[in-house]
Amino acid sequence: MKMKRVWILLLAILLAVPATASIASASGHQHGHSGYLGYFEYSNGEVKGKFVNFQVNSKSGVIENYTVGNTTIFEKISYENNTIGHIRVSGARFFYYGVASPFGWNNTHKMGYMWRVIMVHDNPVGVLHIVTHGQDVIKYHLAQGINATLSNSTVVLSGKVSAYLFISNALPTIQNNTIYIKTRNNATASVIFIDEVNLNIPKKIKNMEIKSLQKHKLGGEMYIGPKGTDFVNYTYGMNAKLTMKEKNHLQIQVSAQGVKGGRIMLINVNRTMLNYNSSMRLIVKFDGKEINKTSMNNLINCSSSQAMYAVYNNNDTVSIAIYIPHFSEHVIDVESEASSSGTSSGGSSASGGTSNAESSNENTKSSEGMPSPMLWGIVAAIIVIIIVAGVAVAKKSKSN
């Protein structure tokens, strides 16, 4: 009877150990960050992230030592007109809301006073987006080793970085290692900083992003992976959120306020999220209707009244660029299903088609979400110890 109890206890322990390992693995999987996602910590003007670090004056919004990776790009970002503001930090996002009046944020919008919004994302490209309404001058003081040249309404940064300032509705000039962005009265200006040197994505996607930002057509970018989701806003007033995540189906809700004209939404999806491989067919729907597939170049130059998309496959990531012709509130569905032809494809092609590079695909396997080899090694060691202990107990019971 005593032996029976011993073996029941050992069996219970054996069953509990793998279960505990799975729970530990799932917990770590849930709270970790993917390669695109960081996390900001904010205290007394110090903003520290996985990719981006800087200091900020919580009242004025003046930024110092803006650093991406190990490279300081801006010694200081200051403004001609003062604002009084407040800061909000949420996960990988930093926000500053400032107004040039004593009447508060909501009343300032109604009364026409100058206001400023600063948005920073803790990701490899160090996105810094400053939106200003009203007349002002934004001053970007370059750090040592950073050079700037002007190309139309884009400032190209070189030297220690390969980065850009994309400027909309404002006049940029460069003088004495400082970039001056002059905004206009009764107008809203946007300045987006991106350091693409740290982003390991295909050149075709990089080029698409740069061209779209230069044309002010890239509305936002979403990263969807097993460990989290993040949305980067490139058009002020545009928002997106993941509303459904199933084995072969993702659903995204997109909305915008005050946005005129079409915008491109770039969605980077870890292919394991769609169970997607070379034998699958990709389906993209806009407001419930399947839309046509086109090339990246066609998408950038698109002015159609119809939604369409382009896709590029790279190792474990599927990049889907969707042209949204107009705004209210829209739903985007991305699905994968078995292809009868055995090759991946999208909807029927629009004019221009897609290149072989864009439609090519690679089978990949992901180990994300699986317990680590070290963890299973520990489990195996525990099992061996338990078995040895069981044998010893059995021998002792027999001798008794």
C-alpha positions in Angstrom: 0.0 0.0 0.0 2.9 2.3 0.9 4.6 1.6 -2.4 1.4 2.4 -4.3 1.2 5.8 -2.7 4.8 6.5 -3.5 4.3 5.8 -7.2 1.1 7.8 -7.4 3.0 10.7 -5.9 5.8 10.3 -8.3 3.4 10.1 -11.3 1.7 13.3 -10.1 5.0 15.1 -10.0 6.0 13.9 -13.4 2.7 15.2 -14.9 3.0 18.5 -13.0 6.6 19.3 -14.2 5.9 19.5 -17.9 2.7 21.5 -17.2 4.6 23.9 -15.1 7.2 24.3 -17.9 4.4 25.0 -20.4 2.9 27.6 -18.2 6.2 29.3 -17.6 6.9 29.3 -21.3 3.5 30.8 -22.2 3.9 33.5 -19.5 7.3 34.5 -20.9 5.9 34.4 -24.4 3.1 36.7 -23.5 5.1 39.4 -21.8 8.1 39.5 -24.0 8.8 41.9 -26.9 9.3 41.1 -30.5 12.2 42.7 -32.5 10.0 45.6 -33.5 8.6 46.5 -30.1 10.3 48.2 -27.2 9.0 49.7 -23.9 9.4 53.2 -22.5 10.1 54.0 -18.9 9.6 57.6 -17.8 10.8 59.4 -14.7 11.6 63.0 -14.0 12.2 64.0 -17.6 14.2 60.8 -18.5 12.7 58.7 -21.2 14.4 55.3 -21.5 13.5 52.6 -24.1 14.9 49.5 -25.7 15.8 51.5 -28.9 15.2 55.2 -28.1 16.4 57.4 -25.2 16.1 61.1 -24.5 15.4 63.8 -22.0 12.3 66.0 -22.2 11.0 69.1 -20.4 7.6 68.0 -19.3 6.1 71.5 -19.6 7.7 72.9 -22.8 8.3 69.7 -24.7 12.0 70.6 -25.4 13.9 67.4 -26.1 17.6 66.8 -25.5 20.0 64.1 -26.5 17.6 62.2 -28.8 19.4 58.9 -29.2 18.5 55.8 -31.4 20.5 52.8 -30.6 23.9 54.1 -29.5 23.9 57.2 -31.7 22.8 60.6 -30.6 21.1 62.3 -33.5 19.7 65.6 -32.1 21.5 67.4 -29.2 18.3 69.4 -28.8 14.9 70.0 -30.3 13.5 73.4 -29.3 10.8 75.8 -30.4 10.4 79.5 -31.0 7.0 79.7 -29.2 6.5 78.3 -25.8 3.8 75.8 -24.9 2.5 74.5 -21.7 1.9 70.8 -21.8 1.7 67.3 -20.3 3.2 63.9 -21.0 1.7 60.5 -21.4 3.6 57.3 -21.7 2.0 54.0 -22.7 4.1 50.9 -23.5 6.3 51.7 -26.5 4.6 55.1 -27.0 5.5 58.6 -25.7 3.1 61.6 -26.1 3.5 65.3 -25.3 0.5 67.6 -25.7 1.3 71.3 -25.5 -0.7 74.5 -26.0 0.3 78.1 -26.3 -2.6 79.3 -24.1 -3.8 79.1 -20.5 -7.1 77.7 -21.5 -6.3 74.0 -21.6 -6.0 71.5 -24.5 -9.7 71.2 -25.5 -10.4 74.9 -25.4 -7.2 75.7 -27.4 -8.4 73.6 -30.3 -11.7 75.5 -30.4 -10.2 79.0 -29.9 -7.5 78.6 -32.6 -4.4 79.0 -30.4 -1.1 77.3 -31.4 -0.8 73.7 -30.2 1.9 71.0 -30.5 1.8 67.2 -30.3 5.0 65.1 -30.0 4.8 61.3 -30.6 7.8 58.9 -30.1 7.8 55.2 -30.7 10.3 52.9 -29.1 11.2 50.9 -32.2 14.4 50.3 -34.3 13.7 53.3 -36.5 13.2 55.7 -33.6 10.1 57.4 -35.0 9.7 60.9 -33.8 6.6 62.7 -35.1 6.0 66.4 -34.2 2.7 68.0 -35.3 2.3 71.7 -34.9 -0.8 73.9 -35.5 -0.1 77.6 -35.9 2.9 79.7 -36.5 6.2 78.4 -35.0 9.8 77.4 -35.7 10.9 74.0 -34.7 14.7 73.8 -34.3 16.6 70.5 -34.7 20.1 71.0 -33.3 22.2 68.2 -34.9 24.6 66.1 -32.8 28.3 65.9 -33.7 28.9 63.6 -36.7 25.4 64.2 -38.1 25.1 66.0 -41.5 22.0 67.3 -43.1 21.1 68.2 -46.7 17.8 69.4 -48.1 15.9 67.6 -50.9 12.6 69.3 -51.7 10.6 69.0 -48.5 12.7 66.2 -47.1 15.9 66.6 -45.0 18.3 63.8 -45.5 20.6 63.0 -42.5 23.9 61.3 -43.1 27.2 60.6 -41.3 26.6 58.4 -38.3 23.0 57.7 -39.5 21.0 57.1 -42.6 17.8 59.0 -41.6 15.2 61.4 -42.8 13.0 64.3 -41.7 9.8 64.2 -43.8 8.1 67.6 -43.7 4.6 68.4 -44.6 3.0 71.9 -44.8 6.1 73.7 -43.5 9.3 75.4 -44.8 12.6 73.8 -43.9 16.0 75.5 -44.0 19.5 74.4 -42.7 22.0 76.7 -41.2 25.0 76.2 -38.8 24.3 72.6 -38.1 20.7 73.4 -37.2 17.5 72.5 -39.1 14.8 75.1 -38.9 11.2 74.1 -39.7 8.9 77.1 -40.1 5.2 76.5 -39.7 2.4 78.7 -40.9 -0.5 80.4 -39.1 -3.8 78.6 -39.2 -2.2 75.5 -40.7 -1.1 72.1 -39.3 2.4 71.0 -40.1 3.9 67.5 -39.6 7.6 66.5 -39.3 8.5 62.8 -39.1 11.9 61.6 -38.2 12.9 58.0 -39.2 16.3 56.3 -38.8 16.1 53.4 -41.2 19.6 52.1 -40.8 18.6 49.9 -37.9 15.6 48.3 -39.6 16.3 44.9 -41.2 13.7 44.8 -43.9 13.9 44.3 -47.6 15.1 47.2 -49.7 11.9 47.2 -51.7 9.9 47.8 -48.6 12.3 50.5 -47.4 12.0 52.3 -50.7 8.2 52.1 -50.6 8.2 53.6 -47.1 10.5 56.4 -48.1 8.6 57.3 -51.3 5.3 57.1 -49.5 6.4 59.4 -46.8 7.9 61.8 -49.3 4.5 61.9 -51.0 2.7 62.1 -47.6 0.8 59.0 -48.5 1.9 56.6 -45.8 -0.8 56.7 -43.1 0.6 54.2 -40.6 2.5 51.0 -40.0 1.4 48.0 -37.9 3.6 45.2 -36.5 1.8 42.0 -35.6 3.7 39.2 -34.0 3.3 36.4 -31.5 4.5 38.6 -28.7 2.6 41.8 -29.4 1.1 44.4 -31.7 2.2 48.0 -32.3 0.9 50.7 -34.6 3.0 53.6 -35.7 1.1 56.7 -36.8 2.6 58.6 -39.8 -0.6 60.7 -40.4 -1.9 62.7 -37.5 -5.5 61.6 -36.7 -5.2 58.1 -38.2 -5.6 55.1 -35.8 -5.6 51.4 -36.2 -6.1 48.4 -33.9 -6.1 44.7 -34.2 -9.6 43.5 -33.4 -9.4 39.8 -34.2 -6.5 37.3 -34.2 -7.2 33.7 -35.3 -5.1 31.0 -36.8 -5.7 32.0 -40.4 -7.4 35.3 -40.0 -6.5 38.8 -38.8 -8.9 41.7 -38.6 -7.8 45.4 -38.3 -10.0 48.4 -37.7 -8.8 51.6 -39.2 -10.1 55.1 -38.7 -9.1 58.7 -39.2 -10.2 62.2 -38.3 -9.6 65.2 -40.5 -7.6 63.1 -43.1 -8.2 64.1 -46.7 -7.2 61.8 -49.6 -6.0 58.2 -49.7 -3.4 56.7 -47.5 -1.3 53.5 -47.5 -1.4 51.3 -44.4 1.6 49.0 -44.1 1.0 45.8 -42.1 4.0 43.6 -41.2 2.8 40.2 -40.0 4.9 37.3 -38.7 3.8 34.5 -41.0 3.1 32.1 -38.1 0.2 34.4 -37.1 -1.5 33.5 -40.4 -0.2 29.9 -40.6 1.1 31.1 -44.0 3.5 29.3 -46.3 4.1 28.8 -50.0 1.2 26.4 -50.3 -1.3 29.1 -49.0 -3.3 31.8 -50.7 -3.5 35.2 -49.2 -6.8 37.0 -49.2 -7.2 40.7 -48.3 -10.6 42.3 -47.8 -11.6 45.9 -47.4 -14.9 46.4 -45.6 -15.8 42.8 -46.3 -15.0 42.7 -50.0 -11.9 41.0 -51.5 -9.7 43.6 -53.1 -7.3 43.4 -56.1 -3.5 42.9 -55.8 -1.1 45.3 -57.5 2.6 46.2 -57.4 4.3 48.4 -54.8 5.0 51.1 -57.4 1.4 51.2 -58.5 0.3 51.5 -54.9 2.6 54.5 -54.2 1.3 56.4 -57.2 -2.3 55.3 -56.8 -5.2 57.8 -56.8 -7.9 55.3 -57.4 -11.3 55.4 -55.7 -10.9 51.6 -55.1 -8.9 49.9 -52.3 -6.1 47.6 -53.4 -3.0 46.0 -51.9 0.6 44.8 -52.6 2.4 42.1 -50.7 6.1 41.2 -50.2 7.3 38.1 -48.5 10.6 38.1 -46.6 11.7 35.1 -44.5 9.4 35.0 -41.5 7.5 38.3 -42.3 4.7 39.1 -44.7 4.5 42.8 -45.5 1.1 43.9 -46.8 0.6 47.4 -48.1 -3.1 48.5 -48.4 -4.3 51.6 -50.2 -7.2 53.1 -48.4 -8.9 55.6 -50.9 -11.0 57.5 -48.3 -11.6 57.7 -44.6 -14.3 57.1 -42.1 -14.0 53.8 -40.3 -12.9 50.7 -42.2 -12.3 47.1 -41.5 -9.3 45.2 -43.1 -9.3 41.4 -43.1 -6.2 39.4 -43.9 -6.8 35.6 -44.4 -4.8 32.6 -45.6 -6.2 29.5 -47.2 -4.9 26.4 -49.0 -4.2 27.2 -52.7 -5.4 24.7 -55.3 -2.5 25.6 -57.5 0.0 25.0 -54.7 1.5 28.5 -55.0 0.7 31.5 -52.9 -1.4 34.2 -54.5 -3.6 37.1 -53.7 -6.7 38.5 -55.3 -6.9 39.2 -59.0 -4.2 41.5 -60.1 -4.8 45.1 -60.9 -3.0 46.8 -63.7 0.8 46.5 -63.4 0.7 43.1 -61.7 3.4 42.1 -59.3 7.0 41.2 -59.8 8.4 37.7 -59.2 10.2 39.1 -56.1 6.9 40.3 -54.6 5.0 37.1 -55.2 7.9 34.8 -54.2 7.7 33.0 -50.9 9.8 30.9 -48.6 8.8 28.2 -46.2 10.0 29.1 -42.8 9.6 27.5 -39.4 9.3 29.5 -36.2 10.3 28.3 -32.8 8.6 31.2 -31.1 6.2 30.1 -28.4 8.1 26.9 -27.8 9.8 26.2 -24.5 13.5 26.8 -24.7 16.0 23.8 -24.9 17.4 24.8 -21.5 14.0 24.6 -19.9 13.4 21.1 -21.3 16.9 20.1 -20.1 16.0 21.2 -16.6 12.7 19.2 -16.9 14.6 16.1 -18.1 17.0 16.4 -15.2 14.2 16.6 -12.7 12.5 13.6 -14.2 15.7 11.6 -13.9 16.2 12.6 -10.3 12.6 11.6 -9.5 13.0 8.2 -11.1 16.2 7.5 -9.2 14.5 8.6 -6.0 11.6 6.3 -6.8 13.9 3.3 -7.3 15.7 4.1 -4.0 12.4 4.3 -2.2 11.2 1.0 -3.7 14.4 -0.8 -2.6 14.1 0.6 0.9 10.4 -0.5 1.1 11.4 -4.0 0.0 14.2 -4.2 2.6 11.7 -3.1 5.3 
